[in-house]
Amino acid sequence: MNGKRFSEEKTRRNGFYLALAVCLVAVGIAAWSTYDAVNSYTEPQSSLSQQEGSSSTSSQVQAGISLEEEDGEGQGSSSSRSETSSKPSDDPEAPQGSSAQETAGQVTQETPEPSPAPESQPEQEETQEQVPATAPLYEISQEMIWPIEGGESLNAYSAGAPVYSKTMKDWRIHTGLDVAAENESPVLACANGQVKETYTDSMLGNVILVEHGDYLFYYCGVGENFLVNPGDVVTAGQKLGVVTAVPYEAAEEPHLHLEVRRDGVALDPQAVLEGTL
C-alpha cells in the first residue's frame, strides 16, 4: 500500500518536473525569437545611418575641396582665406562665425566719401570765364574817321576803270583814295584796330598796314619814322605817322594814299569810311 502510494507520488513529481522543463524550453524559445526579431529590426536602421553619415561626410569633403579650388583662382591663397575666416571680426556687431568673404562684401557695399575739390579750382574757372581764349584784342568801331583831319578827296577810287597818271605818264587803275594833306600832317588811325605790318614799297613808299575789324587799311606815303610797331593795338584817331610822298604819284599834290581790302578784294576807301559799303 505504501509502495503504491510512493510510486504515484514519484510519478506525479516526475510529471511536474517534465512540465516545468517544457515551460522553460518554451520560454527560452520565445525569448530567443523575440531577441532575433528585435536585432534584425535595429540592424538595417543602424547601417542606413552609417551610410547617410558617410555620404554626408563625403559631400562636405568635396564641397571643401571645391571651395579651396575657387579660392585658389581668386586674389588670395586658400590658406590665407581660411586663416582670415577663422579669425574673429574686429567689429563687435559682426557675427563671430562670419567668413572673410561676407566681411569683404560688407566693406565693398559701403559708399566711399567724396574727396574735397581743391580750393584753387574755382579761382581757375573764374579766371577762364573772365578772360576767354577768343577775346578780341580791341573793340571794333561802329564808325570810322578820315585819316587826315579836315582832309578832302584828291583822287577817288577808280573802281576798275583806268585813269591817267601824271607821274607815270600812262593810264592805270587807281586802287585807292588820295586824301589831300600838307607835308608832315599827322596820319590818324581811322578806327580801333591792330597794326599788322610796317614796310617800305618802291611804288607806295612807307606803308603801315592796320586791321580794322574785317578790313585791312594800307596807309601809304608815310614818313620813315613809324610811330607804331607790328602787334600794337591802336584806337581811332591815334597818330600813326606823318605825310611825306608816294613815289608813283610824286607829281601830284601832297597827299596820303589810302587803300582798303577785305578778303583780298580792293574796296572803295571813301565808301568804307562813310559806312555806305
C-alpha positions as CSV (number, residue, x, y, z in Angstrom):
1,M,0.0,0.0,0.0
2,N,2.7,2.3,0.9
3,G,4.8,1.3,-2.1
4,K,1.9,2.0,-4.4
5,R,1.4,5.5,-2.9
6,F,5.1,6.2,-3.1
7,S,5.1,5.2,-6.8
8,E,2.2,7.5,-7.6
9,E,3.9,10.4,-5.8
10,K,7.1,9.8,-7.7
11,T,5.2,9.7,-11.0
12,R,3.4,12.9,-10.1
13,R,6.7,14.6,-9.2
14,N,8.4,13.5,-12.4
15,G,5.4,14.8,-14.4
16,F,5.7,18.1,-12.6
17,Y,9.4,18.4,-13.5
18,L,8.7,17.5,-17.0
19,A,6.1,20.1,-17.4
20,L,8.4,22.7,-15.8
21,A,11.1,21.7,-18.2
22,V,8.8,22.1,-21.2
23,C,7.7,25.5,-19.9
24,L,11.3,26.6,-19.5
25,V,12.1,25.4,-23.0
26,A,9.1,27.3,-24.4
27,V,10.0,30.4,-22.6
28,G,13.6,30.2,-23.9
29,I,12.4,29.7,-27.4
30,A,10.0,32.7,-27.1
31,A,12.8,34.9,-25.7
32,W,15.2,33.9,-28.5
33,S,12.6,34.6,-31.1
34,T,11.9,38.0,-29.6
35,Y,15.6,38.8,-29.5
36,D,16.2,37.8,-33.0
37,A,13.3,39.8,-34.3
38,V,14.4,42.9,-32.4
39,N,18.0,42.5,-33.6
40,S,17.0,42.1,-37.2
41,Y,14.8,45.3,-37.0
42,T,17.6,47.5,-35.5
43,E,20.5,46.4,-37.8
44,P,19.1,48.0,-41.1
45,Q,18.5,51.3,-39.4
46,S,22.0,51.4,-37.9
47,S,23.6,50.5,-41.3
48,L,21.4,53.1,-43.0
49,S,22.5,55.8,-40.5
50,Q,26.1,54.8,-41.1
51,Q,25.7,55.1,-44.9
52,E,24.0,58.5,-44.6
53,G,26.7,59.8,-42.3
54,S,29.5,58.6,-44.7
55,S,27.7,60.2,-47.7
56,S,27.3,63.5,-45.8
57,T,30.9,63.4,-44.8
58,S,32.0,62.8,-48.4
59,S,29.8,65.7,-49.7
60,Q,31.3,68.0,-47.1
61,V,34.8,67.0,-48.1
62,Q,34.0,67.5,-51.8
63,A,32.5,70.9,-51.1
64,G,35.5,71.9,-49.1
65,I,37.8,70.9,-52.0
66,S,35.7,72.9,-54.5
67,L,35.8,76.0,-52.2
68,E,39.6,75.7,-51.9
69,E,39.9,75.4,-55.7
70,E,37.7,78.5,-56.2
71,D,39.7,80.4,-53.6
72,G,42.9,79.4,-55.3
73,E,41.7,81.1,-58.6
74,G,40.9,84.3,-56.7
75,Q,43.2,87.0,-55.4
76,G,44.3,85.3,-52.2
77,S,45.5,81.7,-51.5
78,S,43.3,79.1,-49.7
79,S,45.4,79.1,-46.6
80,S,45.2,82.9,-46.1
81,R,41.4,82.8,-46.7
82,S,41.0,80.0,-44.1
83,E,43.0,82.0,-41.6
84,T,41.0,85.1,-42.3
85,S,37.7,83.3,-41.9
86,S,38.8,81.7,-38.6
87,K,39.8,85.0,-37.1
88,P,37.0,86.8,-35.2
89,S,35.8,90.1,-36.7
90,D,37.1,93.3,-35.2
91,D,33.6,94.8,-35.5
92,P,31.7,94.0,-32.2
93,E,28.4,94.0,-34.1
94,A,29.6,91.5,-36.7
95,P,28.8,87.8,-36.0
96,Q,31.7,85.7,-34.8
97,G,31.0,82.9,-37.4
98,S,31.0,85.2,-40.4
99,S,33.5,84.4,-43.2
100,A,36.1,86.6,-44.8
101,Q,34.0,86.8,-48.0
102,E,31.0,88.1,-46.1
103,T,33.1,90.7,-44.3
104,A,34.6,91.8,-47.7
105,G,31.1,92.1,-49.1
106,Q,30.1,94.4,-46.3
107,V,33.1,96.6,-46.8
108,T,32.5,96.8,-50.5
109,Q,28.9,97.9,-50.0
110,E,30.0,101.0,-48.0
111,T,29.9,104.2,-50.1
112,P,33.3,106.0,-50.1
113,E,33.3,109.6,-49.0
114,P,33.9,112.0,-52.0
115,S,37.2,113.7,-51.9
116,P,37.0,117.5,-51.4
117,A,37.7,119.6,-54.5
118,P,40.9,121.7,-54.5
119,E,40.3,125.3,-53.4
120,S,42.2,126.7,-56.4
121,Q,39.8,125.1,-58.9
122,P,37.0,127.8,-58.6
123,E,39.6,130.5,-58.9
124,Q,40.9,129.0,-62.1
125,E,37.4,128.6,-63.5
126,E,36.6,132.2,-62.7
127,T,39.8,133.3,-64.4
128,Q,39.0,131.4,-67.5
129,E,35.5,132.9,-67.6
130,Q,36.8,136.4,-67.2
131,V,39.5,136.0,-69.9
132,P,38.1,133.8,-72.7
133,A,40.6,132.4,-75.2
134,T,38.8,134.0,-78.1
135,A,38.5,137.5,-76.5
136,P,39.1,140.3,-79.1
137,L,42.2,142.5,-78.7
138,Y,40.2,145.6,-79.4
139,E,36.6,146.8,-79.7
140,I,35.5,147.1,-83.3
141,S,34.5,150.7,-84.0
142,Q,31.0,151.3,-85.2
143,E,32.0,154.4,-87.1
144,M,35.2,155.5,-88.9
145,I,37.0,158.8,-89.3
146,W,39.2,160.1,-92.1
147,P,42.9,159.6,-91.7
148,I,43.7,163.3,-92.3
149,E,41.9,165.8,-90.1
150,G,39.8,168.0,-92.3
151,G,41.1,166.1,-95.3
152,E,39.4,166.0,-98.7
153,S,39.4,163.6,-101.6
154,L,42.1,164.5,-104.2
155,N,41.8,161.4,-106.4
156,A,39.0,158.9,-105.9
157,Y,39.0,155.2,-106.3
158,S,38.6,154.3,-110.0
159,A,36.5,151.1,-109.5
160,G,38.5,149.2,-112.1
161,A,38.5,151.9,-114.7
162,P,41.9,153.2,-115.8
163,V,42.8,156.9,-115.2
164,Y,45.7,158.9,-116.4
165,S,48.8,159.1,-114.1
166,K,50.7,162.4,-114.3
167,T,53.8,160.8,-112.7
168,M,53.9,157.5,-114.8
169,K,52.5,159.2,-117.9
170,D,50.2,156.3,-118.6
171,W,46.7,155.1,-117.9
172,R,46.2,152.8,-115.0
173,I,43.6,151.7,-112.4
174,H,43.6,153.8,-109.2
175,T,43.2,151.2,-106.5
176,G,43.0,153.7,-103.6
177,L,41.8,157.1,-102.3
178,D,44.2,160.1,-102.3
179,V,43.4,162.4,-99.4
180,A,44.8,165.9,-99.7
181,A,47.2,166.9,-96.9
182,E,50.2,169.1,-96.2
183,N,53.6,167.6,-95.7
184,E,54.2,166.4,-92.2
185,S,50.5,166.3,-91.5
186,P,49.6,163.7,-88.8
187,V,48.2,160.4,-90.2
188,L,45.4,159.2,-87.9
189,A,44.0,155.7,-87.4
190,C,40.6,155.5,-89.0
191,A,39.2,153.2,-86.3
192,N,40.2,150.9,-83.4
193,G,42.5,148.1,-84.7
194,Q,45.8,146.3,-84.6
195,V,49.0,147.0,-86.5
196,K,49.8,144.0,-88.7
197,E,52.9,145.2,-90.6
198,T,55.1,148.2,-91.4
199,Y,57.3,148.2,-94.5
200,T,58.6,150.2,-97.5
201,D,57.4,149.8,-101.1
202,S,59.1,151.1,-104.1
203,M,55.9,152.4,-105.6
204,L,53.8,153.3,-102.5
205,G,56.6,154.5,-100.2
206,N,56.4,153.7,-96.4
207,V,53.3,151.7,-95.6
208,I,51.5,150.9,-92.3
209,L,49.1,148.0,-92.5
210,V,46.4,148.1,-89.9
211,E,43.5,145.7,-89.3
212,H,40.2,147.5,-88.5
213,G,37.6,144.7,-87.9
214,D,37.0,142.9,-91.2
215,Y,39.0,145.5,-93.2
216,L,42.8,145.9,-93.9
217,F,43.8,149.6,-94.3
218,Y,47.0,150.4,-96.1
219,Y,48.3,153.9,-95.1
220,C,50.8,154.7,-97.9
221,G,53.3,157.6,-98.2
222,V,54.0,157.9,-94.5
223,G,57.3,159.2,-93.1
224,E,60.2,156.9,-92.3
225,N,59.7,157.3,-88.6
226,F,56.8,154.9,-87.8
227,L,55.1,155.8,-84.6
228,V,53.6,152.3,-84.2
229,N,55.0,148.7,-84.4
230,P,53.5,145.4,-85.6
231,G,51.3,144.0,-83.0
232,D,50.3,147.3,-81.4
233,V,46.7,147.9,-80.7
234,V,45.6,151.4,-81.8
235,T,42.5,153.4,-81.1
236,A,40.5,155.6,-83.5
237,G,42.3,159.0,-84.0
238,Q,45.7,157.7,-82.7
239,K,48.7,159.2,-84.6
240,L,50.4,156.6,-86.8
241,G,53.0,158.8,-88.6
242,V,53.2,161.9,-90.9
243,V,52.5,162.5,-94.5
244,T,55.5,162.6,-96.9
245,A,55.3,161.3,-100.5
246,V,54.0,158.4,-102.7
247,P,56.7,157.6,-105.3
248,Y,54.4,156.6,-108.2
249,E,52.2,159.7,-107.5
250,A,55.0,162.2,-106.8
251,A,53.8,164.6,-109.5
252,E,50.5,165.0,-107.6
253,E,49.9,167.5,-104.8
254,P,51.0,166.3,-101.3
255,H,48.5,163.7,-100.1
256,L,48.1,160.3,-98.2
257,H,47.3,157.3,-100.4
258,L,44.8,155.0,-98.7
259,E,43.8,151.6,-99.8
260,V,41.3,149.2,-98.3
261,R,40.8,145.5,-98.8
262,R,38.5,142.8,-97.4
263,D,39.2,139.1,-98.1
264,G,41.9,140.2,-100.6
265,V,39.5,142.3,-102.7
266,A,40.1,146.0,-103.1
267,L,37.2,148.3,-102.0
268,D,36.4,152.0,-102.3
269,P,38.0,153.6,-99.2
270,Q,35.7,156.5,-99.2
271,A,32.6,154.3,-99.1
272,V,34.1,152.3,-96.2
273,L,34.9,155.4,-94.3
274,E,31.4,156.8,-94.8
275,G,29.7,153.5,-94.0
276,T,28.0,153.1,-97.3
277,L,29.7,149.9,-98.3
